[in-house]
Amino acid sequence: MFILMIIIFVIGYTLIALEHPLKINKTATALLLGVMLWVCAVIGGAGILVDTAPMQAYLTSHEGSTFIDWLTKSQLIHALGEVSEILFFLLAAMTIVEIIDTNGGFKVITDRIKSTNKVKLLWILSILTFFMSAVLDNLTTSIVMVALLRKLIGDRHDRWFYAGMVILAANAGGAWSPIGDVTTIMLWIAGDVSAANIIQATFLSSAVSIIVPLVVLSFMMKGEVQRPELSSSSESLQINPMRSTLFLILGVSCLVCVPIFKTITHLPPYIGMLGGLSILWITSEIVHRKDTEDMKDKFAISNVITRIDVPSILFFLGILLAVNALGTVGHLGLLANSLDTIPMAEPGKYYVINIIIGMLSSVVDNVPLVAATMGMYDFPMDHYFWTFIAYCAGTGGSLLIIGSAAGVAVMGMEKIDFIWYLKHISWIALLGYLAGAGTFILEQVIRAL
C-alpha cells in the first residue's frame, strides 16, 4: 500500500498535467487524488507508517483509541486545519481583489501605466510584483497582479507570458522577505533565521532569479501589447474616480496590514485577511446604500463572490490533502532523510540538498518538505543552510505552475495550461533558479575568503 500511494500520486499528477488533452478538469482529478490517498492510508493501517511514534503517543494519551481514531481525529483534522488556513486566506484575498476591481480601483493604476511596449511592460510589472510580494506575500500579490494584467493586456496568450513572469517574480520576491513566503515565515518563527539576515543573505540571489528570465524574454518578445476594450460597466466607473481611489487605497491597505496584524496578534494570516474583507464589505455597503437598485445589485458583495474562482480553491483542497496524506504516512520525511545520504563534504553537500529540495518543491508542497528538513538539522540561527533553503524552497516552486500557491492561484484565474507553462516558462524559471542559487553560493565563498 505504501508503494501504491506513490503510484497513485504520480498517476494523479500526470492526469492534472494532461488536463487539456484528456479534457478532464484538474480540480476533479485533484479531489479524487486527495480522497484516494487517505483511503489508502486507512486500508494500509499502522503497518505502512514510517514512524509510529506519533500514533503511539496519541493512543497512550487517548485510552481506548485505535489507529483509525488517530488518523481521522488527529492527522486528518490537523491536515484539514492547515489546508483551510490557505483556502480561507485565498477566498478572502480573491474577494477583496474582486471588490476593488468591481469598483474600478485597478483602473487608477492601469491608467498610469501608459507603455504598451511588451518588453518595457514586462520589466515594469515583474519588478512591481517582486517588491509587492515582499511586503504582502506571493499568493496575495499574484492575485492582485493577475487582476491588473486583465486591465492591461487583451490577448490571452500574451497575458499568459506575463502571468508566468508574475509567478516567478512573486515567488522570488517572497523568498527574501521574512513575511513573503510561507516557508520563510516558518523559518523565521522557528528562530532559524532573523529578519535582517534573511533580507541581506537572499536579496541578491532572489533578484538574480528574476532578472535572468527577464533578460532572456527581453530578446524573445517584440512589438506592442493590445489593451483590452473597455466594457460599458468600466466606462461608467470613470464617473466617480474618488470612489475608485477609495476602494483601491482601502483594499490594498487591508492586504498590506495582514502581515502587520500577524506580527502584532500572532494570529494566522487568514484571520487578518478575513478581517480586511469584513472592513471592505462594510465600507461597500455604506458607500452604495444610496445607489439605485440596479447599481446596488451590481456592487452587492453577494454578486461579487459569485465571480470568485471556486474550482481553483477546490483544486488547492485536493492537492494539499494528497500531500498531507503522503506526509502523514511518512513518504515526505523519508524523502528528506534520503537526501542526507548524499556522499559529499560540507558545504557542498548542503548546497546540493537545498537545490534538490527547491526542485522537489515544484512537485510537492514545500511546507512539509521544509518542515521535515527543519526537524533533521540543528544549525544555529542564520546559518547559510537556513537562508539557502529559504531561497530554494521559495523560488523552486516556480519550475512548475502547480509548484507554488502563487502558481496554482494564477493557473486557476487565467486557466493556464500545465503543458503550456512547462514548454514556455519552466525552462526560463530553471535558468533563473540556478542562476540565483549560483549567486548565493558565490556570495558564501566570497564571505569565507
C-alpha positions in Angstrom: 0.0 0.0 0.0 3.0 2.3 0.7 4.2 1.9 -2.9 0.6 2.1 -4.2 0.2 5.6 -2.7 3.3 6.8 -4.7 1.9 5.2 -7.9 -1.5 6.9 -7.4 0.1 10.2 -6.7 2.2 10.0 -9.9 -0.8 9.0 -12.0 -2.9 11.7 -10.5 -0.2 14.3 -11.1 0.1 13.1 -14.7 -3.7 13.5 -15.2 -3.5 17.0 -13.9 -0.7 17.8 -16.2 -2.7 16.4 -19.2 -5.9 18.2 -18.3 -6.4 19.8 -21.7 -5.6 16.8 -23.9 -7.7 14.5 -21.7 -10.5 17.1 -21.2 -10.8 16.1 -17.5 -10.8 19.1 -15.2 -7.8 19.2 -12.9 -9.9 20.1 -9.9 -11.9 16.8 -10.2 -8.6 14.8 -10.5 -7.0 16.6 -7.5 -10.0 16.0 -5.3 -10.1 12.3 -6.3 -6.4 12.1 -5.7 -6.7 13.5 -2.2 -9.5 11.1 -1.3 -7.8 8.0 -2.7 -4.5 8.7 -0.8 -6.3 9.0 2.5 -8.3 5.8 1.7 -5.1 4.0 1.1 -3.7 5.3 4.4 -6.8 3.8 6.2 -6.5 0.5 4.3 -2.8 0.2 4.9 -3.1 0.6 8.6 -0.3 1.2 11.1 1.9 -1.2 9.2 2.6 1.3 6.4 3.7 4.2 8.8 7.4 5.1 8.5 7.3 6.4 12.1 4.8 5.0 14.5 5.9 7.3 17.5 3.2 10.0 16.9 0.5 7.3 16.7 1.7 5.6 19.9 1.8 8.9 21.7 -1.8 9.6 20.7 -3.0 6.1 21.7 -1.3 6.4 25.0 -2.9 9.7 25.8 -6.3 8.7 24.5 -7.2 5.4 26.1 -9.3 3.1 24.0 -8.5 4.8 20.7 -7.5 3.0 17.6 -5.3 3.6 14.5 -8.4 4.9 12.7 -9.1 7.4 15.6 -5.6 8.7 15.3 -5.7 9.0 11.6 -9.1 10.7 11.4 -9.4 12.7 14.6 -5.7 13.8 14.8 -3.9 13.7 11.5 -6.8 14.3 9.1 -8.3 17.1 11.2 -4.9 18.7 11.6 -4.3 18.4 7.8 -7.7 19.9 7.1 -6.9 22.8 9.5 -3.7 23.6 7.7 -5.4 23.4 4.3 -8.3 25.5 5.5 -6.0 28.3 6.5 -4.8 28.6 2.9 -8.3 28.2 1.5 -9.9 30.9 3.6 -6.9 33.1 3.0 -7.3 32.6 -0.7 -11.1 33.1 -0.6 -10.8 36.3 1.3 -8.0 37.7 -0.8 -9.8 36.9 -4.1 -12.9 38.6 -2.8 -11.0 41.7 -1.7 -9.4 41.9 -5.1 -12.7 41.4 -6.9 -14.3 44.2 -4.8 -11.5 46.6 -5.7 -11.9 45.6 -9.4 -15.7 45.9 -9.4 -15.4 49.5 -8.1 -12.8 50.4 -10.7 -9.9 50.6 -8.3 -7.3 49.0 -10.5 -8.1 51.5 -13.3 -6.4 54.1 -11.1 -3.2 52.1 -11.6 -3.6 50.9 -15.2 -4.4 54.5 -16.4 -0.9 55.5 -15.1 0.8 52.6 -17.0 1.0 54.1 -20.5 3.5 51.9 -22.1 2.3 49.2 -24.5 5.8 48.0 -25.4 6.0 44.3 -24.5 9.5 44.3 -23.1 9.1 47.6 -21.1 5.8 46.4 -19.7 7.3 43.1 -18.7 10.0 44.7 -16.7 7.6 47.2 -15.0 5.1 44.5 -13.9 7.8 42.0 -12.9 9.7 44.5 -10.7 6.4 45.7 -9.2 5.5 42.1 -8.4 8.9 41.4 -6.9 8.7 44.1 -4.3 5.0 43.8 -3.7 5.3 40.1 -2.7 7.9 41.0 -0.1 5.5 43.4 1.6 2.4 41.3 1.1 3.1 37.7 0.2 3.5 35.8 -3.0 -0.1 34.5 -3.1 -1.8 37.8 -2.4 0.5 39.6 -4.8 -0.2 37.1 -7.6 -4.0 37.6 -7.2 -3.6 41.4 -7.4 -1.3 41.3 -10.4 -3.5 39.0 -12.4 -6.4 41.4 -11.9 -4.1 44.2 -13.2 -3.0 42.1 -16.2 -6.6 41.7 -17.3 -6.8 45.5 -17.5 -3.6 45.9 -19.4 -3.3 43.0 -21.9 -6.1 41.9 -24.1 -4.5 38.9 -25.9 -4.9 35.8 -23.9 -1.6 34.1 -24.8 0.3 37.3 -24.3 -1.2 37.6 -20.9 -0.1 34.1 -20.1 3.5 35.0 -20.6 3.1 38.0 -18.2 1.2 35.8 -15.8 4.1 33.3 -15.9 6.5 36.1 -15.0 4.2 37.2 -12.2 4.6 33.7 -10.7 8.4 33.9 -11.0 8.6 37.4 -9.6 6.1 36.8 -6.8 8.0 33.7 -5.6 11.4 35.4 -5.9 10.1 38.4 -4.0 8.6 36.3 -1.3 11.8 34.4 -0.8 13.9 37.3 0.5 11.3 38.7 2.9 10.6 37.2 6.3 6.8 37.6 5.6 6.8 37.0 1.9 6.6 33.2 1.7 5.1 30.6 4.0 8.4 28.6 4.2 10.4 31.8 5.1 7.7 32.6 7.7 8.2 29.1 9.1 12.0 29.5 9.4 11.6 33.0 10.9 9.0 31.9 13.5 11.2 28.9 14.5 14.2 31.2 15.1 16.3 29.6 12.3 16.6 33.0 10.5 16.4 36.6 11.6 14.5 39.2 9.6 17.6 41.4 8.8 19.8 38.5 7.8 17.3 36.8 5.5 17.0 40.0 3.6 20.7 40.6 3.4 21.6 36.9 2.6 19.0 36.2 -0.1 18.0 39.5 -1.7 20.7 39.4 -4.4 20.1 35.8 -5.3 16.3 36.3 -5.4 16.8 39.4 -7.6 19.1 37.4 -10.0 16.5 34.6 -10.2 14.0 37.1 -11.8 16.4 39.3 -13.7 17.8 36.4 -15.7 14.4 35.3 -17.0 13.6 39.0 -17.8 16.8 39.4 -19.8 16.1 36.2 -21.7 12.5 37.2 -22.5 13.6 40.7 -23.5 15.3 39.2 -26.5 12.3 37.0 -27.4 9.4 39.4 -27.0 8.8 42.0 -29.7 6.1 44.5 -30.6 3.3 46.1 -28.6 0.5 44.6 -26.4 -3.1 45.2 -27.2 -5.1 46.8 -24.5 -8.5 45.2 -23.7 -11.6 47.1 -24.8 -13.4 48.9 -22.0 -16.8 47.5 -21.2 -19.8 49.7 -20.7 -19.6 49.0 -16.9 -16.0 50.0 -16.9 -16.8 53.3 -18.6 -19.5 54.1 -16.1 -17.0 53.7 -13.3 -15.0 56.6 -14.7 -17.8 58.9 -13.5 -16.7 58.6 -9.9 -12.9 58.4 -9.6 -12.9 59.3 -5.9 -14.9 56.1 -5.2 -12.5 54.0 -7.2 -9.5 55.6 -5.4 -11.2 54.9 -2.0 -11.6 51.2 -2.7 -8.1 50.9 -4.1 -6.5 52.5 -1.1 -8.7 50.8 1.4 -8.4 47.4 -0.3 -4.6 47.5 -0.7 -4.3 48.7 2.9 -6.3 45.7 4.1 -3.9 43.4 2.2 -0.8 45.2 3.4 -1.9 45.2 7.0 -2.3 41.4 7.1 1.4 40.7 7.9 1.4 43.6 10.4 -1.8 42.1 12.0 0.0 38.7 12.3 3.1 40.2 13.9 1.1 42.1 16.5 -1.5 39.5 17.4 0.4 36.3 16.4 -2.9 35.0 14.9 -2.6 33.2 11.5 -2.8 35.4 8.3 -6.2 34.2 7.2 -7.8 35.8 10.3 -6.3 39.1 9.3 -7.4 38.6 5.7 -11.0 37.8 6.7 -10.9 40.9 8.9 -9.8 43.0 6.0 -12.6 41.6 3.9 -15.2 42.5 6.5 -13.9 46.1 6.6 -14.1 46.4 2.8 -17.5 44.7 2.8 -19.0 47.1 5.4 -17.5 50.1 3.5 -19.1 48.9 0.3 -22.5 48.6 2.0 -22.2 52.2 3.3 -20.9 53.7 0.1 -23.5 52.1 -2.2 -26.6 52.3 0.1 -27.9 55.4 -1.7 -27.3 53.9 -5.2 -30.2 52.9 -7.5 -31.4 49.3 -7.2 -29.5 48.3 -10.3 -26.3 49.8 -9.0 -26.8 48.2 -5.6 -27.2 44.8 -7.3 -24.1 45.4 -9.4 -21.9 46.2 -6.4 -23.5 43.8 -3.9 -20.9 41.5 -2.4 -23.2 38.6 -2.8 -22.8 39.1 -6.5 -19.1 39.8 -6.3 -18.5 36.5 -4.5 -20.1 34.6 -7.4 -17.2 35.7 -9.6 -14.6 34.0 -7.3 -12.9 31.1 -8.9 -14.2 28.3 -6.7 -12.7 25.4 -8.8 -9.2 26.8 -8.0 -9.9 26.8 -4.3 -11.1 23.2 -4.5 -8.0 22.3 -6.5 -6.0 23.6 -3.6 -8.0 21.4 -1.3 -7.4 18.2 -3.3 -3.7 18.8 -3.9 -2.9 19.8 -0.3 -4.9 16.9 1.1 -3.0 14.5 -1.1 0.3 15.9 0.0 -0.7 15.7 3.7 -1.6 12.1 3.2 1.9 11.4 2.0 3.3 13.4 4.9 1.2 11.5 7.4 2.3 8.1 6.2 5.9 9.3 6.0 6.8 9.5 2.3 8.0 13.1 2.6 10.0 12.6 5.7 11.7 9.5 4.1 12.5 11.6 1.0 14.0 14.4 3.1 16.1 11.9 5.1 17.3 10.2 2.0 18.8 13.5 0.8 21.1 13.5 3.8 22.9 10.4 2.5 24.4 12.3 -0.4 28.2 11.4 -0.3 29.6 14.9 -0.4 31.6 17.1 2.0 30.2 20.2 3.7 29.3 22.8 2.5 28.8 21.3 -1.0 26.5 18.6 0.4 24.1 21.1 1.9 24.1 23.3 -1.2 23.1 20.3 -3.2 20.4 19.2 -0.7 18.8 22.6 -0.7 18.9 22.8 -4.5 17.2 19.4 -4.8 14.6 20.4 -2.1 13.8 23.5 -4.1 13.3 21.5 -7.3 11.2 18.9 -5.4 9.0 21.8 -4.1 7.7 22.3 -7.7 6.2 18.8 -7.5 5.0 18.5 -3.9 4.2 21.2 -1.3 7.3 22.9 0.0 5.9 23.3 3.5 6.1 19.6 4.6 9.5 19.3 2.8 10.9 22.2 4.7 9.3 21.1 8.0 10.9 17.7 7.7 14.2 19.3 6.9 13.9 21.6 9.9 13.4 18.5 12.1 16.6 16.9 10.7 19.1 19.6 11.4 20.1 21.7 14.3 22.2 24.5 12.8 22.4 27.8 14.6 20.3 30.9 13.7 21.2 32.5 10.3 23.4 29.5 9.3 23.8 29.5 5.5 21.8 26.3 5.3 18.6 28.0 6.6 19.0 31.1 4.4 19.7 29.0 1.3 16.7 26.7 1.9 14.5 29.9 2.2 15.7 30.9 -1.3 15.4 27.4 -2.8 12.1 26.4 -1.4 10.7 29.8 -2.2 11.8 30.1 -5.8 11.9 26.4 -6.7 8.1 26.1 -6.8 8.2 28.3 -10.0 9.6 25.5 -12.0 6.1 24.0 -12.5 2.8 26.0 -12.4 1.4 23.9 -9.6 4.5 24.0 -7.6 3.5 27.1 -5.5 0.4 28.7 -4.1 1.0 31.6 -6.4 1.2 29.4 -9.4 -2.0 27.5 -8.6 -3.8 30.7 -8.0 -2.7 32.2 -11.3 -3.4 28.9 -13.1 -7.0 28.9 -11.9 -7.6 32.6 -12.5 -6.1 32.6 -16.1 -6.9 29.0 -17.0 -3.2 28.5 -18.0 -2.5 25.1 -19.4 0.1 23.0 -17.4 1.8 21.8 -20.6 1.9 25.4 -22.0 3.7 26.6 -18.8 6.1 23.6 -18.9 7.1 24.4 -22.5 7.3 28.2 -22.3 8.0 29.2 -18.7 9.6 26.3 -16.9 12.9 26.4 -18.7 13.2 30.1 -18.1 12.3 29.6 -14.4 15.0 26.9 -14.2 17.7 29.3 -15.6 16.7 31.9 -13.1 16.6 29.4 -10.2 20.0 28.0 -10.9 21.5 31.5 -11.5 20.1 32.7 -8.2 21.5 29.6 -6.5 24.9 30.1 -8.0 24.8 33.7 -6.9 24.1 32.7 -3.3 26.9 30.1 -3.3 29.3 32.6 -4.8 28.4 35.1 -2.1 29.1 32.5 0.6 32.5 31.6 -1.0 33.5 35.3 -1.1 32.5 35.8 2.5 34.5 32.8 3.6 37.7 34.2 2.0 
